[in-house]
Amino acid sequence: MTRNYDVIVWGASGFTGKLVTAYLASEQTASNLKWAVAGRNVEKVRQTLGDYDIPIIQADSEAQASIEALVQQTRVMLTTVGPYARYGSGLVAACAAHGTHYCDLTGEVHWMREMISAHQARAVASGARLVHTCGFDSIPSDMGVYFLQQQMLAKHGVPAQQIKFRLRGTSGGVSGGTIDSMMAMVEKAREDKTILKQLADPYVLNDSSRGTDGPERMSAFFDEDFDSWVGPFVMAGVNTKVVRRSNELLAHQYGTDFQYSEGTLTRRGAGGFLGATGLGVGSGAVAALVSLGPTRSLLQKVLPKPGEGPSEDAINNGYFQIELLGKHPSDASKNMRVEVRGDKDPGYGSTAKMIAESALALAQDDLTVGGGFWTPASALGDSLLRRLPQSAGVTFEVLEG
Ligand SMILES: NC(=O)c1ccc[n+]([C@@H]2O[C@H](COP(=O)([O-])OP(=O)(O)OC[C@H]3O[C@@H](n4cnc5c(N)ncnc54)[C@H](OP(=O)(O)O)[C@@H]3O)[C@@H](O)[C@H]2O)c1
């Protein structure tokens, strides 16, 4: 079969897929790109596209033959069809088998582990580059660390031994698809206790090495380095594992004793303490509510449904601002602070641009890595450092050091 396309977007009728399609359709980013969209219901995809004239391909996760045919028509598959553990395994298997590059938005750690273990050998053999977590989880974390370490290595010749990621501010919303994925993961973890163990393992995404990081802190603490109280960050359980896998895939460019953590800054004083404590208690309460059958059903009734998400205003007026502190191994005067910023709401406006740029990098850039399961930084690091600030409104800046 001839590869007619550079990129196919699967899930174009969904909330995030629609945003990705609009981004790729904008002239400046899609020049010379041969691309198509795909979905299980062609008529629904056509209605979603409105005035855009883009080829549509039918592909349903329930019909593996349609998935096999899909991946052979393109060099890169971009998928927003989630929950990924429910709908995505056939696509990953097909991409690995047919040498089709792949990127997604999953945050389902247990599923990533399963996919890597099942298909790594085939992807290496076919040359398919597969990159999970190309959205808010985990590009700002993974690329922020990559950027900081590049700066540190260039300036001081050694990597930062420890990096602290601190969310300074954000505004955005959540979609039904994300809630569905979160609930599906909790349900799976209730059925299968090995998944709980995997989620608790800081190095579960590493293939052959471990380090000295422990589980994420779930309670409030005061961080002298930021002169502020810190509470848990909701995506830390995914991002920290991706960053540790990047270090392994980059041949431990960050060091074998590298330590990494994430948290949310509140502020100093009693207000900051209460805010940080609230984040800890809030995360615990949400986890408890989601894990109990009756409250989970109630939540499913009131929260956004698949296909729904934040308003256009919330997306366009949203943002995120993250600060990372990199600690020099022996001289605190050489510590470095960098900032990662996004100009749209993190989960949808910025995420759509980040995954689209990841797909474009896989399709158009000279990448040095071969087939296999990569992280954004390990496969696309230098490409994304150029592309994201140029086109996606995601910037990386040295603040100090
Ligand atoms: N990492 C991040 O930062 C981030 C950000 C945003 C989203 N996400 C993840 O991205 C995923 C999508 O989120 P969303 O809000 O866009 O979800 P959504 O609106 O529910 O969209 C899901 C898409 O999947 C399609 N689909 C469902 N079942 C299918 C099947 N059997 N075969 C083919 N297509 C099928 C749907 O098609 P129909 O329209 O025909 O139903 C729809 O196009 C979720 O897993 C979410 O967690 C991650």
The ligand as a Gaussian input file, in Angstrom:
#p B3LYP/6-31G(d) Opt

LIG

0 1
 N       -2.354000      14.561000      28.086000
 C       -3.131000      15.596000      28.020000
 O       -2.734000      16.665000      28.372000
 C       -4.502000      15.412000      27.450000
 C       -5.259000      16.511000      27.088000
 C       -6.486000      16.305000      26.483000
 C       -6.958000      15.024000      26.273000
 N       -6.210000      13.968000      26.674000
 C       -6.661000      12.585000      26.425000
 O       -7.071000      12.488000      25.066000
 C       -8.150000      11.574000      24.946000
 C       -9.280000      12.243000      24.194000
 O       -9.872000      13.242000      24.987000
 P      -11.119000      14.055000      24.406000
 O      -11.598000      14.936000      25.484000
 O      -10.793000      14.627000      23.093000
 O      -12.172000      12.844000      24.210000
 P      -13.513000      12.791000      23.360000
 O      -14.024000      14.145000      23.085000
 O      -14.392000      11.816000      24.058000
 O      -13.030000      12.162000      21.954000
 C      -12.756000      10.804000      21.819000
 C      -12.630000      10.475000      20.342000
 O      -12.440000       9.053000      20.236000
 C      -13.345000       8.550000      19.273000
 N      -13.688000       7.155000      19.525000
 C      -14.331000       6.636000      20.590000
 N      -14.465000       5.297000      20.440000
 C      -13.885000       4.972000      19.255000
 C      -13.696000       3.772000      18.557000
 N      -14.159000       2.593000      19.027000
 N      -13.029000       3.798000      17.366000
 C      -12.583000       4.971000      16.875000
 N      -12.754000       6.152000      17.484000
 C      -13.388000       6.157000      18.667000
 C      -14.550000       9.441000      19.394000
 O      -15.351000       9.296000      18.225000
 P      -16.921000       9.663000      18.208000
 O      -16.948000      11.156000      18.021000
 O      -17.419000       8.911000      17.039000
 O      -17.498000       9.246000      19.511000
 C      -13.872000      10.791000      19.504000
 O      -13.462000      11.252000      18.238000
 C       -8.487000      11.136000      26.373000
 O       -7.863000       9.906000      26.644000
 C       -7.887000      12.227000      27.247000
 O       -7.525000      11.775000      28.524000
 C       -5.007000      14.135000      27.257000

